[in-house]
């Protein structure tokens, strides 16, 4: 049976994962791509280099992010958030990149039991002048579904 998830269940899924699928519009076509994210304070924090998705979100800031945990066809849960793209700059961007890097490291260590030596790459970017584009998705709506069938 497919059931709706409560907001706290949706937040739990977002907080305990770090890869989702970002949906945005470019031209007149929808695009869906995998992206690394960090959920904090009703916001999705991400980073990227200049390119297709950043240009698209600058033109059409309404976006969505889907996160799913799928064990089998009969045992899964997923969350979809709808929100607005907001590009961050300066000290705010650096602070968010720092929060992102620490948050991702914590999730991966707990979920995958791996130590992330490469996380220093994020920290090194914080101190440089040419940090990647840091953005957040300010969540307007969050919905979730789950299926549990024996």
Order of alpha helices (4+ residues) and beta strands (2+ residues): beta-alpha-beta-beta-beta-beta-alpha-beta-beta-alpha-alpha-beta
